């Protein structure tokens, strides 16, 4: 799937809403890390390095959502395809 640069912001917002559906909060932090899914004090958290570019943020968020498990919730075919494709590139 070819994604245009201007579409990444819309995709990113959709993925953040999927994270909300799954009960995970998305945090943007500075530091020497890429990002990913973790559990902090029994809360699901997806941490993303805020210094990385938008395409990389989409890849990290996709990978984290796949790890959380997206099989049990409804996703549009486009969003599901993006998660499947982008999560394999991290």
N, CA, C and O atoms as a DFTB+ gen file, in Angstrom:
360 C
 N C O
     1  1       0.849      -1.185       0.000
     2  2       0.000       0.000       0.000
     3  2       0.884       1.234       0.000
     4  3       1.825       1.342       0.787
     5  1       0.577       2.143      -0.873
     6  2       1.323       3.399      -0.958
     7  2       0.546       4.470      -0.202
     8  3      -0.625       4.722      -0.485
     9  1       1.207       5.088       0.750
    10  2       0.570       6.128       1.553
    11  2       1.234       7.458       1.224
    12  3       2.458       7.583       1.265
    13  1       0.418       8.440       0.900
    14  2       0.941       9.771       0.600
    15  2       1.341      10.458       1.902
    16  3       0.759      10.202       2.957
    17  1       2.323      11.318       1.816
    18  2       2.853      12.003       2.994
    19  2       1.772      12.767       3.747
    20  3       1.761      12.767       4.978
    21  1       0.871      13.413       3.029
    22  2      -0.172      14.208       3.692
    23  2      -1.222      13.341       4.392
    24  3      -1.975      13.845       5.224
    25  1      -1.282      12.050       4.068
    26  2      -2.239      11.152       4.709
    27  2      -1.773      10.659       6.074
    28  3      -2.590      10.179       6.859
    29  1      -0.492      10.765       6.374
    30  2       0.035      10.207       7.614
    31  2      -0.585      10.825       8.860
    32  3      -0.794      10.118       9.846
    33  1      -0.885      12.112       8.846
    34  2      -1.492      12.747      10.020
    35  2      -2.879      12.172      10.284
    36  3      -3.219      11.883      11.431
    37  1      -3.678      12.005       9.240
    38  2      -5.014      11.421       9.385
    39  2      -4.919       9.981       9.889
    40  3      -5.669       9.583      10.780
    41  1      -4.017       9.216       9.330
    42  2      -3.814       7.826       9.742
    43  2      -3.383       7.781      11.205
    44  3      -3.871       6.955      11.976
    45  1      -2.474       8.664      11.580
    46  2      -1.977       8.706      12.946
    47  2      -3.112       8.970      13.929
    48  3      -3.180       8.341      14.985
    49  1      -4.003       9.898      13.586
    50  2      -5.142      10.208      14.460
    51  2      -6.078       9.002      14.579
    52  3      -6.598       8.717      15.658
    53  1      -6.290       8.294      13.459
    54  2      -7.135       7.092      13.496
    55  2      -6.513       6.027      14.399
    56  3      -7.217       5.380      15.174
    57  1      -5.205       5.846      14.300
    58  2      -4.521       4.846      15.118
    59  2      -4.573       5.214      16.596
    60  3      -4.693       4.334      17.448
    61  1      -4.485       6.510      16.908
    62  2      -4.606       6.948      18.300
    63  2      -5.997       6.634      18.844
    64  3      -6.133       6.273      20.013
    65  1      -7.025       6.766      18.019
    66  2      -8.372       6.445      18.490
    67  2      -8.528       4.938      18.687
    68  3      -9.280       4.511      19.563
    69  1      -7.832       4.127      17.892
    70  2      -7.840       2.677      18.098
    71  2      -7.184       2.353      19.443
    72  3      -7.660       1.488      20.179
    73  1      -6.102       3.044      19.755
    74  2      -5.435       2.847      21.050
    75  2      -6.401       3.163      22.190
    76  3      -6.435       2.445      23.189
    77  1      -7.179       4.222      22.046
    78  2      -8.188       4.564      23.056
    79  2      -9.212       3.444      23.210
    80  3      -9.588       3.089      24.327
    81  1      -9.661       2.891      22.086
    82  2     -10.621       1.779      22.117
    83  2     -10.060       0.592      22.896
    84  3     -10.795      -0.109      23.592
    85  1      -8.757       0.374      22.772
    86  2      -8.112      -0.745      23.440
    87  2      -7.708      -0.427      24.877
    88  3      -7.144      -1.275      25.569
    89  1      -7.996       0.793      25.323
    90  2      -7.698       1.172      26.697
    91  2      -6.245       1.542      26.935
    92  3      -5.759       1.478      28.064
    93  1      -5.553       1.929      25.874
    94  2      -4.144       2.306      26.001
    95  2      -3.991       3.813      25.795
    96  3      -4.609       4.396      24.904
    97  1      -3.171       4.422      26.620
    98  2      -2.884       5.835      26.417
    99  2      -1.619       5.967      25.570
   100  3      -0.723       5.125      25.633
   101  1      -1.564       7.027      24.786
   102  2      -0.406       7.288      23.931
   103  2       0.323       8.490      24.510
   104  3      -0.255       9.562      24.688
   105  1       1.611       8.288      24.803
   106  2       2.432       9.366      25.376
   107  2       3.594       9.673      24.452
   108  3       4.150       8.783      23.808
   109  1       3.951      10.948      24.397
   110  2       5.085      11.395      23.595
   111  2       6.138      11.935      24.543
   112  3       5.890      12.879      25.293
   113  1       7.306      11.332      24.505
   114  2       8.384      11.692      25.417
   115  2       9.674      11.923      24.637
   116  3       9.834      11.439      23.517
   117  1      10.588      12.668      25.248
   118  2      11.925      12.839      24.679
   119  2      12.854      11.822      25.311
   120  3      12.687      11.443      26.470
   121  1      13.830      11.387      24.539
   122  2      14.796      10.451      25.088
   123  2      15.495       9.659      24.005
   124  3      15.286       9.887      22.813
   125  1      16.322       8.732      24.431
   126  2      17.109       7.903      23.524
   127  2      16.420       6.540      23.389
   128  3      16.929       5.532      23.881
   129  1      15.272       6.514      22.727
   130  2      14.507       5.289      22.532
   131  2      13.653       5.449      21.284
   132  3      13.443       6.563      20.803
   133  1      13.166       4.339      20.768
   134  2      12.284       4.379      19.602
   135  2      10.832       4.501      20.032
   136  3      10.096       5.353      19.533
   137  1      10.423       3.644      20.963
   138  2       9.055       3.670      21.439
   139  2       8.436       2.297      21.346
   140  3       9.014       1.375      20.772
   141  1       7.246       2.169      21.921
   142  2       6.535       0.908      21.878
   143  2       5.525       0.807      23.003
   144  3       5.235       1.776      23.704
   145  1       4.998      -0.405      23.151
   146  2       3.952      -0.693      24.126
   147  2       4.569      -1.191      25.428
   148  3       5.516      -1.977      25.422
   149  1       4.020      -0.723      26.533
   150  2       4.460      -1.219      27.831
   151  2       3.306      -1.074      28.828
   152  3       2.281      -0.462      28.529
   153  1       3.492      -1.643      30.003
   154  2       2.504      -1.521      31.073
   155  2       3.170      -0.792      32.231
   156  3       4.231      -1.195      32.708
   157  1       2.534       0.286      32.674
   158  2       3.051       1.079      33.787
   159  2       1.954       1.159      34.840
   160  3       0.879       1.706      34.596
   161  1       2.243       0.602      36.020
   162  2       1.253       0.589      37.105
   163  2      -0.100       0.065      36.632
   164  3      -1.130       0.700      36.857
   165  1      -0.093      -1.069      35.991
   166  2      -1.299      -1.735      35.495
   167  2      -2.052      -0.958      34.424
   168  3      -3.217      -1.256      34.164
   169  1      -1.427       0.019      33.802
   170  2      -2.051       0.780      32.734
   171  2      -1.306       0.517      31.430
   172  3      -0.075       0.490      31.405
   173  1      -2.060       0.322      30.347
   174  2      -1.465       0.117      29.030
   175  2      -1.004       1.465      28.490
   176  3      -1.781       2.417      28.421
   177  1       0.268       1.535      28.109
   178  2       0.834       2.789      27.628
   179  2       1.630       2.519      26.355
   180  3       2.394       1.557      26.272
   181  1       1.435       3.375      25.382
   182  2       2.263       3.351      24.179
   183  2       3.096       4.622      24.218
   184  3       2.567       5.732      24.164
   185  1       4.398       4.440      24.311
   186  2       5.311       5.580      24.402
   187  2       5.975       5.761      23.047
   188  3       6.482       4.805      22.459
   189  1       5.969       6.996      22.555
   190  2       6.557       7.319      21.262
   191  2       7.517       8.480      21.450
   192  3       7.192       9.467      22.109
   193  1       8.693       8.354      20.870
   194  2       9.668       9.434      20.925
   195  2       9.124      10.612      20.123
   196  3       8.878      10.490      18.924
   197  1       8.939      11.744      20.782
   198  2       8.321      12.877      20.104
   199  2       9.251      13.546      19.096
   200  3       8.814      14.395      18.319
   201  1      10.527      13.171      19.102
   202  2      11.480      13.767      18.169
   203  2      11.527      13.028      16.823
   204  3      12.198      13.479      15.894
   205  1      10.827      11.911      16.716
   206  2      10.853      11.131      15.486
   207  2       9.837      11.684      14.480
   208  3       8.916      12.410      14.854
   209  1      10.014      11.334      13.206
   210  2       9.105      11.867      12.188
   211  2       7.758      11.146      12.220
   212  3       7.617      10.105      12.861
   213  1       6.785      11.703      11.530
   214  2       5.412      11.211      11.585
   215  2       5.290       9.795      11.032
   216  3       4.543       8.986      11.581
   217  1       5.998       9.487       9.972
   218  2       5.927       8.142       9.407
   219  2       6.418       7.105      10.417
   220  3       5.817       6.040      10.557
   221  1       7.487       7.410      11.104
   222  2       8.022       6.496      12.115
   223  2       7.035       6.358      13.281
   224  3       6.876       5.267      13.829
   225  1       6.373       7.456      13.662
   226  2       5.369       7.405      14.729
   227  2       4.234       6.466      14.336
   228  3       3.747       5.705      15.171
   229  1       3.806       6.512      13.073
   230  2       2.755       5.616      12.584
   231  2       3.227       4.172      12.656
   232  3       2.455       3.293      13.040
   233  1       4.471       3.910      12.297
   234  2       5.007       2.551      12.341
   235  2       5.059       2.026      13.776
   236  3       4.677       0.884      14.033
   237  1       5.527       2.848      14.703
   238  2       5.624       2.442      16.112
   239  2       4.231       2.192      16.689
   240  3       4.005       1.193      17.371
   241  1       3.311       3.097      16.413
   242  2       1.946       2.951      16.920
   243  2       1.279       1.712      16.325
   244  3       0.576       0.993      17.036
   245  1       1.484       1.454      15.052
   246  2       0.926       0.256      14.410
   247  2       1.448      -1.009      15.063
   248  3       0.688      -1.934      15.348
   249  1       2.738      -1.042      15.296
   250  2       3.355      -2.212      15.919
   251  2       2.810      -2.434      17.331
   252  3       2.521      -3.565      17.722
   253  1       2.673      -1.354      18.084
   254  2       2.158      -1.457      19.453
   255  2       0.706      -1.936      19.455
   256  3       0.323      -2.746      20.300
   257  1      -0.096      -1.447      18.526
   258  2      -1.492      -1.860      18.451
   259  2      -1.598      -3.337      18.079
   260  3      -2.450      -4.054      18.603
   261  1      -0.751      -3.777      17.196
   262  2      -0.750      -5.193      16.813
   263  2      -0.400      -6.049      18.033
   264  3      -0.987      -7.110      18.245
   265  1       0.556      -5.579      18.826
   266  2       0.951      -6.294      20.048
   267  2      -0.190      -6.321      21.073
   268  3      -0.368      -7.315      21.778
   269  1      -0.947      -5.246      21.154
   270  2      -2.084      -5.175      22.069
   271  2      -3.196      -6.133      21.656
   272  3      -3.931      -6.644      22.501
   273  1      -3.312      -6.367      20.370
   274  2      -4.344      -7.272      19.868
   275  2      -5.509      -6.532      19.264
   276  3      -6.305      -5.921      19.977
   277  1      -5.612      -6.584      17.961
   278  2      -6.675      -5.864      17.258
   279  2      -7.726      -6.802      16.678
   280  3      -8.635      -6.360      15.976
   281  1      -7.607      -8.083      16.965
   282  2      -8.513      -9.064      16.368
   283  2      -9.936      -8.973      16.893
   284  3     -10.875      -9.326      16.180
   285  1     -10.114      -8.515      18.101
   286  2     -11.424      -8.529      18.747
   287  2     -12.229      -7.244      18.556
   288  3     -13.363      -7.162      19.028
   289  1     -11.675      -6.247      17.881
   290  2     -12.407      -4.995      17.694
   291  2     -12.611      -4.736      16.205
   292  3     -11.868      -5.241      15.364
   293  1     -13.639      -3.933      15.897
   294  2     -13.886      -3.593      14.502
   295  2     -12.921      -2.491      14.080
   296  3     -12.761      -1.481      14.765
   297  1     -12.290      -2.711      12.947
   298  2     -11.457      -1.696      12.307
   299  2     -11.838      -1.669      10.837
   300  3     -12.167      -2.702      10.254
   301  1     -11.794      -0.496      10.245
   302  2     -12.048      -0.441       8.805
   303  2     -10.963      -1.251       8.099
   304  3      -9.842      -1.351       8.598
   305  1     -11.284      -1.823       6.958
   306  2     -10.275      -2.613       6.238
   307  2      -8.995      -1.826       5.966
   308  3      -7.899      -2.385       6.011
   309  1      -9.131      -0.542       5.686
   310  2      -7.951       0.295       5.408
   311  2      -7.043       0.404       6.639
   312  3      -5.826       0.248       6.531
   313  1      -7.637       0.670       7.804
   314  2      -6.851       0.808       9.035
   315  2      -6.206      -0.529       9.394
   316  3      -5.042      -0.571       9.792
   317  1      -6.956      -1.614       9.255
   318  2      -6.405      -2.939       9.556
   319  2      -5.221      -3.247       8.637
   320  3      -4.209      -3.790       9.079
   321  1      -5.358      -2.895       7.353
   322  2      -4.276      -3.133       6.394
   323  2      -3.045      -2.295       6.740
   324  3      -1.915      -2.775       6.653
   325  1      -3.272      -1.052       7.130
   326  2      -2.155      -0.173       7.512
   327  2      -1.426      -0.753       8.718
   328  3      -0.195      -0.788       8.735
   329  1      -2.171      -1.210       9.731
   330  2      -1.543      -1.780      10.922
   331  2      -0.739      -3.018      10.553
   332  3       0.395      -3.183      11.003
   333  1      -1.322      -3.885       9.739
   334  2      -0.609      -5.110       9.333
   335  2       0.677      -4.786       8.576
   336  3       1.731      -5.369       8.829
   337  1       0.565      -3.849       7.647
   338  2       1.717      -3.511       6.803
   339  2       2.800      -2.740       7.577
   340  3       3.986      -3.058       7.488
   341  1       2.374      -1.733       8.329
   342  2       3.338      -0.861       9.011
   343  2       3.977      -1.532      10.217
   344  3       5.114      -1.211      10.562
   345  1       3.272      -2.459      10.872
   346  2       3.835      -3.094      12.054
   347  2       4.996      -4.015      11.689
   348  3       5.846      -4.298      12.533
   349  1       5.041      -4.474      10.478
   350  2       6.144      -5.339      10.048
   351  2       7.404      -4.592       9.690
   352  3       8.432      -5.216       9.425
   353  1       7.355      -3.251       9.672
   354  2       8.513      -2.465       9.256
   355  2       9.309      -1.899      10.415
   356  3      10.344      -1.269      10.199
   357  1       8.851      -2.110      11.641
   358  2       9.553      -1.548      12.804
   359  2      10.747      -2.411      13.149
   360  3      11.472      -2.111      14.098
